[in-house]
Amino acid sequence: AIWMRVVDVEAAMVARPYGDRGELTFAIDDPTCPWNSGTYLLETDGTTSAVRKVDRAPELTVTPNSLATLLAGCRTTTHLARVGRLSGAPQALSRADRLFRTEYAPHCPNGF
């Protein structure tokens, strides 16, 4: 079992591969780690990525918990939007689903 907390958005976002090439802007409000708060642009070719803060309107708005879930590949953005854990337009959700897709789904061997 694992609990994950993103303390450096830019470093965390470039540390993983992505399921497709593309770009996405997302906003996060993080009172616990205020340096994370802002709007970011993710640009990726699938293998290498760049993430930086930008002054743009976000396509998605995520919570710190939702970002950790997306980075781990546990749920899709569409799923998280349906349960009220992030927001975005349908076309942005679809693109983010492709970007955050993982080759292998995470697995927790512990039974609860």
The first five atom37 places (N, CA, C, CB, O) and aatype in JSON, in Angstrom:
{
  "aatype": [0, 9, 17, 12, 1, 19, 19, 3, 19, 6, 0, 0, 12, 19, 0, 1, 14, 18, 7, 3, 1, 7, 6, 10, 16, 13, 0, 9, 3, 3, 14, 16, 4, 14, 17, 2, 15, 7, 16, 18, 10, 10, 6, 16, 3, 7, 16, 16, 15, 0, 19, 1, 11, 19, 3, 1, 0, 14, 6, 10, 16, 19, 16, 14, 2, 15, 10, 0, 16, 10, 10, 0, 7, 4, 1, 16, 16, 16, 8, 10, 0, 1, 19, 7, 1, 10, 15, 7, 0, 14, 5, 0, 10, 15, 1, 0, 3, 1, 10, 13, 1, 16, 6, 18, 0, 14, 8, 4, 14, 2, 7, 13],
  "atom_mask": [
    [1, 1, 1, 1, 1],
    [1, 1, 1, 1, 1],
    [1, 1, 1, 1, 1],
    [1, 1, 1, 1, 1],
    [1, 1, 1, 1, 1],
    [1, 1, 1, 1, 1],
    [1, 1, 1, 1, 1],
    [1, 1, 1, 1, 1],
    [1, 1, 1, 1, 1],
    [1, 1, 1, 1, 1],
    [1, 1, 1, 1, 1],
    [1, 1, 1, 1, 1],
    [1, 1, 1, 1, 1],
    [1, 1, 1, 1, 1],
    [1, 1, 1, 1, 1],
    [1, 1, 1, 1, 1],
    [1, 1, 1, 1, 1],
    [1, 1, 1, 1, 1],
    [1, 1, 1, 0, 1],
    [1, 1, 1, 1, 1],
    [1, 1, 1, 1, 1],
    [1, 1, 1, 0, 1],
    [1, 1, 1, 1, 1],
    [1, 1, 1, 1, 1],
    [1, 1, 1, 1, 1],
    [1, 1, 1, 1, 1],
    [1, 1, 1, 1, 1],
    [1, 1, 1, 1, 1],
    [1, 1, 1, 1, 1],
    [1, 1, 1, 1, 1],
    [1, 1, 1, 1, 1],
    [1, 1, 1, 1, 1],
    [1, 1, 1, 1, 1],
    [1, 1, 1, 1, 1],
    [1, 1, 1, 1, 1],
    [1, 1, 1, 1, 1],
    [1, 1, 1, 1, 1],
    [1, 1, 1, 0, 1],
    [1, 1, 1, 1, 1],
    [1, 1, 1, 1, 1],
    [1, 1, 1, 1, 1],
    [1, 1, 1, 1, 1],
    [1, 1, 1, 1, 1],
    [1, 1, 1, 1, 1],
    [1, 1, 1, 1, 1],
    [1, 1, 1, 0, 1],
    [1, 1, 1, 1, 1],
    [1, 1, 1, 1, 1],
    [1, 1, 1, 1, 1],
    [1, 1, 1, 1, 1],
    [1, 1, 1, 1, 1],
    [1, 1, 1, 1, 1],
    [1, 1, 1, 1, 1],
    [1, 1, 1, 1, 1],
    [1, 1, 1, 1, 1],
    [1, 1, 1, 1, 1],
    [1, 1, 1, 1, 1],
    [1, 1, 1, 1, 1],
    [1, 1, 1, 1, 1],
    [1, 1, 1, 1, 1],
    [1, 1, 1, 1, 1],
    [1, 1, 1, 1, 1],
    [1, 1, 1, 1, 1],
    [1, 1, 1, 1, 1],
    [1, 1, 1, 1, 1],
    [1, 1, 1, 1, 1],
    [1, 1, 1, 1, 1],
    [1, 1, 1, 1, 1],
    [1, 1, 1, 1, 1],
    [1, 1, 1, 1, 1],
    [1, 1, 1, 1, 1],
    [1, 1, 1, 1, 1],
    [1, 1, 1, 0, 1],
    [1, 1, 1, 1, 1],
    [1, 1, 1, 1, 1],
    [1, 1, 1, 1, 1],
    [1, 1, 1, 1, 1],
    [1, 1, 1, 1, 1],
    [1, 1, 1, 1, 1],
    [1, 1, 1, 1, 1],
    [1, 1, 1, 1, 1],
    [1, 1, 1, 1, 1],
    [1, 1, 1, 1, 1],
    [1, 1, 1, 0, 1],
    [1, 1, 1, 1, 1],
    [1, 1, 1, 1, 1],
    [1, 1, 1, 1, 1],
    [1, 1, 1, 0, 1],
    [1, 1, 1, 1, 1],
    [1, 1, 1, 1, 1],
    [1, 1, 1, 1, 1],
    [1, 1, 1, 1, 1],
    [1, 1, 1, 1, 1],
    [1, 1, 1, 1, 1],
    [1, 1, 1, 1, 1],
    [1, 1, 1, 1, 1],
    [1, 1, 1, 1, 1],
    [1, 1, 1, 1, 1],
    [1, 1, 1, 1, 1],
    [1, 1, 1, 1, 1],
    [1, 1, 1, 1, 1],
    [1, 1, 1, 1, 1],
    [1, 1, 1, 1, 1],
    [1, 1, 1, 1, 1],
    [1, 1, 1, 1, 1],
    [1, 1, 1, 1, 1],
    [1, 1, 1, 1, 1],
    [1, 1, 1, 1, 1],
    [1, 1, 1, 1, 1],
    [1, 1, 1, 1, 1],
    [1, 1, 1, 0, 1],
    [1, 1, 1, 1, 1]
  ],
  "atom_positions": [
    [[0.85, -1.17, 0.0], [0.0, 0.0, 0.0], [0.89, 1.23, 0.0], [-0.96, 0.0, 1.21], [2.01, 1.2, 0.52]],
    [[0.4, 2.31, -0.58], [1.2, 3.52, -0.66], [0.3, 4.75, -0.56], [2.0, 3.55, -1.96], [-0.81, 4.78, -1.09]],
    [[0.8, 5.75, 0.12], [0.17, 7.06, 0.13], [1.13, 7.97, -0.61], [-0.14, 7.58, 1.6], [2.34, 7.92, -0.38]],
    [[0.61, 8.8, -1.48], [1.47, 9.65, -2.26], [1.03, 11.1, -2.12], [1.47, 9.22, -3.74], [-0.16, 11.4, -2.17]],
    [[2.0, 11.99, -1.94], [1.73, 13.42, -1.83], [2.73, 14.15, -2.71], [1.82, 13.92, -0.33], [3.94, 13.99, -2.53]],
    [[2.26, 14.93, -3.66], [3.14, 15.68, -4.54], [3.58, 16.95, -3.8], [2.43, 16.03, -5.89], [2.75, 17.79, -3.46]],
    [[4.89, 17.08, -3.57], [5.41, 18.28, -2.91], [6.12, 19.2, -3.89], [6.35, 17.88, -1.79], [6.43, 20.35, -3.54]],
    [[6.39, 18.73, -5.1], [7.01, 19.55, -6.14], [6.36, 19.16, -7.47], [8.57, 19.35, -6.19], [6.76, 18.18, -8.09]],
    [[5.36, 19.92, -7.89], [4.59, 19.58, -9.09], [5.49, 19.41, -10.31], [3.53, 20.65, -9.37], [5.37, 18.41, -11.02]],
    [[6.37, 20.36, -10.56], [7.2, 20.3, -11.76], [8.08, 19.06, -11.78], [8.06, 21.55, -11.87], [8.17, 18.39, -12.8]],
    [[8.73, 18.75, -10.67], [9.6, 17.57, -10.6], [8.8, 16.27, -10.73], [10.39, 17.56, -9.29], [9.23, 15.34, -11.42]],
    [[7.65, 16.21, -10.08], [6.83, 14.99, -10.13], [6.3, 14.73, -11.53], [5.66, 15.09, -9.14], [6.28, 13.59, -11.99]],
    [[5.88, 15.79, -12.21], [5.27, 15.62, -13.54], [6.26, 15.13, -14.59], [4.65, 16.94, -13.99], [5.88, 14.38, -15.49]],
    [[7.52, 15.53, -14.5], [8.49, 15.1, -15.51], [9.15, 13.77, -15.15], [9.56, 16.17, -15.68], [9.93, 13.25, -15.95]],
    [[8.85, 13.23, -13.99], [9.49, 11.99, -13.54], [8.81, 10.73, -14.07], [9.5, 11.95, -12.05], [9.27, 9.63, -13.77]],
    [[7.76, 10.86, -14.83], [7.06, 9.68, -15.34], [6.86, 9.8, -16.84], [5.7, 9.49, -14.63], [6.83, 10.91, -17.38]],
    [[6.72, 8.66, -17.54], [6.35, 8.72, -18.95], [4.84, 8.94, -19.09], [6.78, 7.42, -19.69], [4.09, 8.72, -18.14]],
    [[4.42, 9.36, -20.25], [3.01, 9.61, -20.51], [2.54, 8.69, -21.63], [2.76, 11.08, -20.87], [3.34, 8.19, -22.41]],
    [[1.22, 8.49, -21.7], [0.63, 7.55, -22.64], [0.48, 8.06, -24.06], [0.0, 0.0, 0.0], [0.14, 7.29, -24.96]],
    [[0.73, 9.35, -24.28], [0.55, 9.94, -25.6], [1.32, 11.24, -25.63], [-0.97, 10.17, -25.94], [1.73, 11.75, -24.59]],
    [[1.52, 11.78, -26.82], [2.14, 13.1, -26.93], [1.05, 14.15, -26.88], [2.98, 13.23, -28.23], [-0.08, 13.91, -27.3]],
    [[1.4, 15.32, -26.36], [0.43, 16.4, -26.32], [0.77, 17.42, -25.27], [0.0, 0.0, 0.0], [1.84, 17.38, -24.66]],
    [[-0.15, 18.33, -25.06], [0.03, 19.34, -24.02], [-1.28, 19.55, -23.29], [0.54, 20.67, -24.61], [-2.36, 19.27, -23.81]],
    [[-1.16, 20.06, -22.07], [-2.32, 20.24, -21.2], [-2.0, 21.33, -20.19], [-2.71, 18.92, -20.49], [-0.91, 21.34, -19.61]],
    [[-2.92, 22.25, -19.98], [-2.77, 23.22, -18.9], [-3.7, 22.82, -17.76], [-3.07, 24.69, -19.39], [-4.86, 22.46, -17.99]],
    [[-3.18, 22.9, -16.54], [-3.98, 22.54, -15.38], [-3.62, 23.47, -14.24], [-3.76, 21.06, -14.98], [-2.49, 23.95, -14.13]],
    [[-4.6, 23.71, -13.38], [-4.41, 24.55, -12.21], [-4.54, 23.71, -10.96], [-5.43, 25.71, -12.19], [-5.3, 22.74, -10.91]],
    [[-3.78, 24.1, -9.95], [-3.84, 23.43, -8.66], [-3.77, 24.49, -7.57], [-2.69, 22.37, -8.51], [-2.99, 25.45, -7.66]],
    [[-4.58, 24.31, -6.54], [-4.53, 25.16, -5.35], [-4.08, 24.26, -4.22], [-5.94, 25.85, -5.04], [-4.79, 23.32, -3.86]],
    [[-2.92, 24.54, -3.65], [-2.32, 23.66, -2.66], [-1.93, 24.46, -1.41], [-1.1, 22.94, -3.24], [-0.8, 24.93, -1.32]],
    [[-2.86, 24.61, -0.44], [-2.54, 25.38, 0.76], [-1.43, 24.77, 1.61], [-3.78, 25.53, 1.59], [-0.72, 25.51, 2.3]],
    [[-1.26, 23.46, 1.58], [-0.21, 22.81, 2.36], [1.17, 23.08, 1.78], [-0.47, 21.31, 2.44], [2.13, 23.27, 2.53]],
    [[1.28, 23.08, 0.47], [2.54, 23.37, -0.25], [2.25, 24.54, -1.19], [3.08, 22.11, -1.05], [2.09, 24.32, -2.39]],
    [[2.19, 25.77, -0.68], [1.75, 26.9, -1.49], [2.6, 27.17, -2.73], [1.74, 28.12, -0.64], [2.13, 27.8, -3.68]],
    [[3.84, 26.71, -2.74], [4.69, 26.88, -3.93], [4.16, 26.07, -5.11], [6.13, 26.45, -3.63], [4.52, 26.35, -6.26]],
    [[3.31, 25.09, -4.86], [2.7, 24.3, -5.94], [1.51, 25.02, -6.58], [2.24, 22.95, -5.41], [1.16, 24.72, -7.72]],
    [[0.9, 25.94, -5.88], [-0.31, 26.59, -6.39], [0.0, 27.39, -7.65], [-0.92, 27.51, -5.32], [1.01, 28.09, -7.74]],
    [[-0.89, 27.25, -8.63], [-0.72, 27.98, -9.88], [-1.25, 27.19, -11.05], [0.0, 0.0, 0.0], [-1.87, 26.14, -10.89]],
    [[-0.99, 27.71, -12.24], [-1.38, 27.04, -13.48], [-0.11, 26.57, -14.19], [-2.21, 27.99, -14.41], [0.87, 27.31, -14.29]],
    [[-0.14, 25.33, -14.66], [1.02, 24.7, -15.28], [0.69, 24.27, -16.7], [1.48, 23.48, -14.45], [-0.46, 24.0, -17.05]],
    [[1.74, 24.22, -17.52], [1.65, 23.67, -18.86], [2.5, 22.42, -18.9], [2.11, 24.7, -19.94], [3.7, 22.46, -18.63]],
    [[1.88, 21.29, -19.23], [2.58, 20.04, -19.46], [2.73, 19.87, -20.96], [1.82, 18.81, -18.81], [1.73, 19.91, -21.69]],
    [[3.95, 19.67, -21.44], [4.22, 19.35, -22.84], [5.01, 18.06, -22.84], [5.0, 20.51, -23.58], [6.05, 17.96, -22.19]],
    [[4.53, 17.06, -23.58], [5.2, 15.76, -23.59], [5.17, 15.12, -24.97], [4.55, 14.83, -22.58], [4.24, 15.32, -25.74]],
    [[6.21, 14.35, -25.25], [6.21, 13.51, -26.45], [5.9, 12.07, -26.06], [7.57, 13.59, -27.19], [5.96, 11.16, -26.89]],
    [[5.57, 11.86, -24.8], [5.26, 10.54, -24.27], [6.39, 10.02, -23.38], [0.0, 0.0, 0.0], [6.14, 9.41, -22.35]],
    [[7.63, 10.27, -23.81], [8.79, 9.79, -23.06], [9.42, 10.89, -22.23], [9.82, 9.2, -24.01], [9.7, 10.71, -21.05]],
    [[9.65, 12.03, -22.86], [10.22, 13.17, -22.14], [9.18, 14.27, -22.07], [11.52, 13.68, -22.84], [8.34, 14.43, -22.95]],
    [[9.26, 15.04, -20.98], [8.25, 16.06, -20.73], [8.88, 17.32, -20.17], [7.18, 15.53, -19.77], [9.98, 17.31, -19.62]],
    [[8.16, 18.39, -20.33], [8.51, 19.67, -19.7], [7.26, 20.19, -19.02], [9.07, 20.71, -20.76], [6.16, 20.07, -19.56]],
    [[7.42, 20.76, -17.84], [6.31, 21.34, -17.09], [6.79, 22.67, -16.54], [5.84, 20.39, -15.93], [7.88, 22.77, -15.98]],
    [[5.96, 23.69, -16.71], [6.32, 25.0, -16.19], [5.06, 25.77, -15.85], [7.17, 25.79, -17.21], [3.99, 25.51, -16.4]],
    [[5.21, 26.72, -14.92], [4.09, 27.59, -14.57], [3.85, 28.55, -15.72], [4.35, 28.36, -13.24], [4.8, 29.04, -16.34]],
    [[2.57, 28.83, -16.0], [2.2, 29.73, -17.08], [1.08, 30.66, -16.62], [1.76, 28.94, -18.32], [0.41, 30.42, -15.61]],
    [[0.9, 31.71, -17.38], [-0.19, 32.65, -17.13], [-1.24, 32.43, -18.2], [0.33, 34.15, -17.12], [-1.39, 33.24, -19.12]],
    [[-1.98, 31.33, -18.08], [-3.03, 30.94, -19.03], [-4.24, 30.45, -18.26], [-2.52, 29.85, -20.01], [-4.16, 30.14, -17.07]],
    [[-5.34, 30.39, -18.97], [-6.53, 29.77, -18.37], [-6.31, 28.25, -18.37], [-7.84, 30.15, -19.17], [-5.9, 27.69, -19.38]],
    [[-6.58, 27.58, -17.24], [-6.37, 26.13, -17.19], [-7.49, 25.38, -17.91], [-6.28, 25.67, -15.74], [-8.64, 25.81, -17.93]],
    [[-7.11, 24.25, -18.47], [-8.1, 23.35, -19.07], [-8.69, 22.42, -18.02], [-7.47, 22.52, -20.21], [-9.84, 21.99, -18.13]],
    [[-7.9, 22.11, -17.0], [-8.34, 21.28, -15.87], [-8.0, 22.0, -14.58], [-7.67, 19.87, -15.91], [-7.04, 22.76, -14.51]],
    [[-8.8, 21.74, -13.56], [-8.49, 22.19, -12.21], [-8.46, 20.95, -11.34], [-9.54, 23.25, -11.68], [-9.44, 20.21, -11.27]],
    [[-7.32, 20.72, -10.69], [-7.12, 19.5, -9.91], [-6.81, 19.84, -8.45], [-5.99, 18.64, -10.51], [-6.32, 20.93, -8.15]],
    [[-7.08, 18.9, -7.57], [-6.67, 19.01, -6.17], [-5.32, 18.31, -6.05], [-7.74, 18.39, -5.19], [-4.95, 17.53, -6.93]],
    [[-4.59, 18.56, -4.97], [-3.33, 17.83, -4.77], [-3.54, 16.31, -4.76], [-2.67, 18.27, -3.46], [-2.75, 15.56, -5.33]],
    [[-4.61, 15.86, -4.12], [-4.9, 14.43, -4.07], [-5.18, 13.86, -5.46], [-6.08, 14.17, -3.15], [-4.72, 12.78, -5.79]],
    [[-5.95, 14.6, -6.26], [-6.27, 14.14, -7.61], [-5.03, 14.07, -8.48], [-7.3, 15.05, -8.25], [-4.89, 13.16, -9.29]],
    [[-4.12, 15.03, -8.33], [-2.89, 15.01, -9.11], [-2.07, 13.77, -8.77], [-2.06, 16.28, -8.87], [-1.53, 13.13, -9.67]],
    [[-1.96, 13.44, -7.5], [-1.23, 12.24, -7.1], [-1.88, 10.99, -7.69], [-1.18, 12.12, -5.56], [-1.18, 10.09, -8.16]],
    [[-3.2, 10.93, -7.69], [-3.92, 9.8, -8.27], [-3.64, 9.68, -9.76], [-5.43, 9.94, -8.03], [-3.42, 8.57, -10.26]],
    [[-3.64, 10.81, -10.47], [-3.35, 10.79, -11.9], [-1.91, 10.36, -12.17], [-3.61, 12.17, -12.51], [-1.67, 9.56, -13.07]],
    [[-0.97, 10.88, -11.41], [0.43, 10.53, -11.62], [0.68, 9.05, -11.4], [1.33, 11.34, -10.71], [1.5, 8.44, -12.09]],
    [[-0.03, 8.47, -10.44], [0.13, 7.04, -10.16], [-0.59, 6.16, -11.17], [-0.38, 6.72, -8.76], [-0.32, 4.96, -11.26]],
    [[-1.5, 6.75, -11.94], [-2.24, 5.97, -12.93], [-3.39, 5.19, -12.33], [0.0, 0.0, 0.0], [-3.88, 4.24, -12.94]],
    [[-3.82, 5.57, -11.13], [-4.88, 4.83, -10.43], [-6.26, 5.02, -11.04], [-4.92, 5.23, -8.99], [-7.06, 4.09, -11.09]],
    [[-6.55, 6.22, -11.51], [-7.86, 6.55, -12.09], [-7.67, 7.48, -13.27], [-8.8, 7.19, -11.04], [-6.62, 8.11, -13.4]],
    [[-8.67, 7.57, -14.12], [-8.62, 8.49, -15.25], [-9.15, 9.86, -14.83], [-9.44, 7.94, -16.44], [-9.82, 9.99, -13.81]],
    [[-8.83, 10.86, -15.62], [-9.36, 12.19, -15.33], [-10.88, 12.2, -15.47], [-8.74, 13.23, -16.27], [-11.57, 12.87, -14.7]],
    [[-11.4, 11.46, -16.43], [-12.84, 11.38, -16.61], [-13.5, 10.81, -15.36], [-13.19, 10.53, -17.84], [-14.53, 11.32, -14.9]],
    [[-12.93, 9.75, -14.8], [-13.47, 9.16, -13.57], [-13.44, 10.18, -12.43], [-12.68, 7.89, -13.18], [-14.43, 10.35, -11.73]],
    [[-12.3, 10.85, -12.26], [-12.18, 11.83, -11.17], [-13.13, 13.0, -11.35], [-10.74, 12.34, -11.08], [-13.65, 13.52, -10.36]],
    [[-13.38, 13.4, -12.57], [-14.36, 14.48, -12.82], [-15.76, 14.01, -12.47], [-14.3, 14.93, -14.3], [-16.54, 14.78, -11.91]],
    [[-16.09, 12.78, -12.79], [-17.43, 12.27, -12.5], [-17.72, 12.19, -11.01], [-17.6, 10.9, -13.11], [-18.87, 12.32, -10.59]],
    [[-16.68, 11.99, -10.2], [-16.88, 11.91, -8.76], [-16.57, 13.24, -8.06], [-16.02, 10.81, -8.17], [-16.52, 13.3, -6.84]],
    [[-16.37, 14.3, -8.85], [-16.21, 15.64, -8.31], [-14.84, 15.98, -7.76], [0.0, 0.0, 0.0], [-14.72, 16.91, -6.96]],
    [[-13.8, 15.25, -8.17], [-12.45, 15.49, -7.63], [-11.59, 16.36, -8.53], [-11.76, 14.18, -7.4], [-10.49, 16.74, -8.13]],
    [[-12.06, 16.68, -9.73], [-11.4, 17.64, -10.61], [-12.43, 18.14, -11.59], [-10.17, 17.01, -11.34], [-13.52, 17.57, -11.7]],
    [[-12.09, 19.2, -12.32], [-13.04, 19.73, -13.3], [-12.32, 20.1, -14.57], [-13.8, 20.95, -12.73], [-11.13, 20.43, -14.57]],
    [[-13.06, 20.03, -15.67], [-12.53, 20.38, -16.98], [-13.54, 20.08, -18.06], [0.0, 0.0, 0.0], [-14.5, 19.34, -17.84]],
    [[-13.32, 20.67, -19.23], [-14.19, 20.43, -20.37], [-14.0, 19.0, -20.88], [-13.91, 21.46, -21.5], [-12.92, 18.44, -20.73]],
    [[-15.04, 18.42, -21.49], [-14.94, 17.03, -21.95], [-13.75, 16.76, -22.87], [-16.2, 16.66, -22.66], [-13.12, 15.71, -22.75]],
    [[-13.42, 17.68, -23.78], [-12.3, 17.44, -24.68], [-10.97, 17.45, -23.92], [-12.29, 18.49, -25.8], [-10.05, 16.71, -24.28]],
    [[-10.85, 18.28, -22.89], [-9.63, 18.3, -22.08], [-9.53, 17.02, -21.25], [-9.6, 19.54, -21.16], [-8.44, 16.47, -21.08]],
    [[-10.66, 16.55, -20.72], [-10.66, 15.3, -19.96], [-10.22, 14.13, -20.84], [-12.05, 15.02, -19.37], [-9.43, 13.29, -20.41]],
    [[-10.73, 14.08, -22.04], [-10.38, 13.0, -22.97], [-8.88, 13.03, -23.3], [-11.21, 13.12, -24.27], [-8.23, 11.98, -23.31]],
    [[-8.34, 14.22, -23.57], [-6.91, 14.34, -23.87], [-6.08, 13.96, -22.65], [-6.57, 15.78, -24.32], [-5.08, 13.26, -22.77]],
    [[-6.5, 14.42, -21.46], [-5.77, 14.07, -20.24], [-5.83, 12.57, -19.96], [-6.35, 14.85, -19.04], [-4.86, 12.0, -19.48]],
    [[-6.95, 11.93, -20.26], [-7.03, 10.47, -20.13], [-5.95, 9.79, -20.95], [-8.42, 9.96, -20.56], [-5.29, 8.86, -20.48]],
    [[-5.76, 10.25, -22.18], [-4.72, 9.67, -23.04], [-3.32, 9.97, -22.5], [-4.85, 10.21, -24.48], [-2.45, 9.1, -22.5]],
    [[-3.1, 11.2, -22.04], [-1.78, 11.58, -21.55], [-1.4, 10.81, -20.29], [-1.74, 13.07, -21.27], [-0.28, 10.31, -20.2]],
    [[-2.31, 10.69, -19.33], [-1.99, 10.06, -18.05], [-2.12, 8.53, -18.08], [-2.89, 10.61, -16.99], [-1.88, 7.88, -17.07]],
    [[-2.48, 7.98, -19.21], [-2.59, 6.52, -19.33], [-1.24, 5.88, -19.01], [-3.07, 6.11, -20.75], [-0.19, 6.41, -19.39]],
    [[-1.26, 4.74, -18.33], [-0.04, 4.0, -18.01], [-0.07, 2.66, -18.73], [0.11, 3.8, -16.49], [-1.13, 2.1, -19.01]],
    [[1.12, 2.16, -19.01], [1.21, 0.86, -19.68], [0.69, -0.26, -18.79], [2.66, 0.58, -20.09], [0.03, -1.19, -19.25]],
    [[0.99, -0.15, -17.5], [0.55, -1.16, -16.53], [-0.24, -0.46, -15.43], [1.76, -1.94, -15.94], [0.2, 0.55, -14.88]],
    [[-1.39, -1.0, -15.12], [-2.21, -0.43, -14.04], [-1.52, -0.69, -12.71], [-3.65, -1.03, -14.04], [-0.92, -1.75, -12.52]],
    [[-1.59, 0.27, -11.79], [-1.01, 0.03, -10.47], [-1.74, -1.11, -9.76], [-1.06, 1.3, -9.61], [-2.91, -1.37, -10.02]],
    [[-1.03, -1.77, -8.89], [-1.6, -2.92, -8.17], [-1.19, -2.86, -6.72], [-1.15, -4.25, -8.8], [-0.01, -2.66, -6.41]],
    [[-2.12, -3.02, -5.83], [-1.85, -3.06, -4.38], [-2.17, -4.48, -3.92], [-2.7, -1.98, -3.59], [-3.33, -4.89, -3.94]],
    [[-1.14, -5.24, -3.49], [-1.38, -6.63, -3.09], [-2.02, -6.79, -1.73], [-0.1, -7.36, -3.11], [-2.42, -7.9, -1.37]],
    [[-2.13, -5.73, -0.96], [-2.71, -5.83, 0.38], [-4.23, -5.84, 0.3], [-2.23, -4.67, 1.26], [-4.82, -5.03, -0.42]],
    [[-4.86, -6.73, 1.03], [-6.31, -6.76, 1.11], [-6.76, -5.91, 2.3], [0.0, 0.0, 0.0], [-6.1, -5.9, 3.34]],
    [[-7.86, -5.23, 2.16], [-8.34, -4.39, 3.27], [-9.68, -4.89, 3.75], [-8.44, -2.91, 2.83], [-10.26, -4.31, 4.67]]
  ]
}
